[in-house]
C-alpha cells in the first residue's frame, strides 16, 4: 500500500481556491484537515483528507437551496 501523498500550501490553495488566512482560520476552527508537521518550518496536508473535505463541501453546496434574490445578498 502506498503512503498518502503530502500536499503543500500551493497545492491546497489551487485545490480549494482559498487564501492562506482562510485555510488557517478553518484549521483553527476545526473545519479543515489539520496539517502534518514535516520539518520545523514546514507543514503539509494528507491528500486523502483534503479530497474528503472537498467532497463534503460539494455535498453541502448541493444540498443548499439556490439563491433567487438576485445574488446581491441584501
N, C-alpha and C positions, 0 to 999 in steps of 0.2 A: 504494500500500500504506500502510495506517495504521500509525502508530507504536504500539508496545506501551504499554498503559496502565501507569502507575506507581501502585502501591498503597502507602499509608502504614500505619503501625503499627496503627491501629484496624481497618483492613480486614484486615490479616494476622491479628490476634487473633480477629476474627469468623470468618474463613475456617477457621482451624486450631483454635481453642479453647485455644491455648497462651498462657502468660504471657510477658511481656516478657523475663524472665530466661531462660526455657526457649528462646525464639526465639534470643536472643543466644548461649546455650550451644551450640545446634545450628549456628548460623552459624560460631562459632569452631571447632567440631569438624569442619566440612566437610559437615554433614548437613542443611543448609538453604541455599537460594539466598543468595548474597552480595548485600547491598543496594547500590544506587547512591547516591553522594553527590549530593544535589540542591543543597544550599547548605552553608555552613559548619556549620550545626547541624541539618540535615535529611537524612534518608535515605528511600529508598523501594525497593520491590521490583518487578521486572517481573512483571506479571500472568501471562504465559505460563510463567515459571519456577516460580511458586508453584502454578499449576494442574498443571504437570507433577509437581512434588514431591508434591502431594496425590494424584495418580493413582498414583504409585509407592507411597505409603503404603497406599492401598486394596489394591493388588496384594499387598503384604507381609502385610497383615492377613488377606486372603482365603486366603493360602497357609499360614497358621499353623493348626495343629490346634486344635480347640475345647477349652476347659478343661472337664474333667469332675471336678475335685477339689472342687467346691462353691464355688469362687471366692474362698476366703479367703486363698489364696496361702501357706498354712502347710504 
